[in-house]
Amino acid sequence: MALTHLAEVQLKRGRLEEAGGALERAEAVSGTTRFTARVRGDLCYKAGGFKDAARHYQDAVALGDETGWLLVQLARCRLRAGDLEGARGAAAQAAEREPESPQPWVVLGDVALREQRLDDAEAMYARAHERAPDDQWAYAKLVEARLGRLPPERQEREIQVLLRTTGRDNKHLVGVLARLRGAQGDPEEAAQAWGQRADAGDLYARKQQGFALRKAGKLDEAAAVLRGCLAADPEDRFVFSSYVSLQRQREAWEELRVALEEALPRAGSRRGAFYGALRKLPPVDGAP
């Protein structure tokens, strides 16, 4: 139990390799339990291995974990892996188990949206909002679904009104605005919106800002933003690959070398990728 709690703490600190090591020691002592299965699912989810995460969450369910949150995580993983029917089933179970929670209804809305059932998606998001009016994520999903029904020229105007009134403190609405601008072919404005949210300390928004700046052709700014994201989360494979390819595009070899070497001690499970990228760098001027 103590080793599994240690793994959970290391996972929250972003130390995936250490979390995996603690889990292996825990399972060597007492085998797989519903607790170790859940934490291993969390570990795979954090690493982006959604099929593996779904398998471990399913193991936790089979071993007796009856929490609605676990079923929601299972549904999210299945949705990320493209298993819409499996996602719908897990989310429906979660809604049945904890009907007042907004999370299962949000996932059911996501499934409906993926299937282009726009009326059903809006209805599911509305149920989530009804159950938790203060849940900013559920409200933002409902707003995004309703915006899709408006003409493009009205969409930004409507969300700007919300950001000045009822949704002014909702960081997720800023994300909706950023995605809207990106979908309308304006990555520079999308980056500006993501930056508003990132300034409040949101690392996810900072990453999206970096991606949008690169798409807008602002390569120097994108490199600076993504370098900070890599330093904050060295095990994010998408940030790593985007930053490395961007610096190669800029031929900023020394800048790339320094960034990789600084982040390497905390790269955990991605350490091999860091060493590989470092080996591919051209030699330093004057080196043999």
Buried (B, 14 or more C-beta within 10 A) or exposed (E): EEBBEBBBEBBEEBBBBBBBBBBBEBBEEEEBBBBBBBBBBBBBBBBEBBEBBBBBBBBBBEBEBEBBBBBBBBBBBBBBBEBBEBBBBBBBBBBEBBEEBBBBBBBBBBBBBBEEBBEBBBBBBBBBBEBBEEBBBBBBBBBBBBBBEEEEEEBBEBBEEBBEEEBEEBBBBBBBBBBBBBEBEBBBBBBBBBBBBBEEEBBBBBBBBBBBBBBBEBBEBBBEBBBBBBEBBBBBEEBBEBBBEBBBEBEBBEBBBEBBEEBBEBBBBBBEBBEEBBEEBEEEEEEE
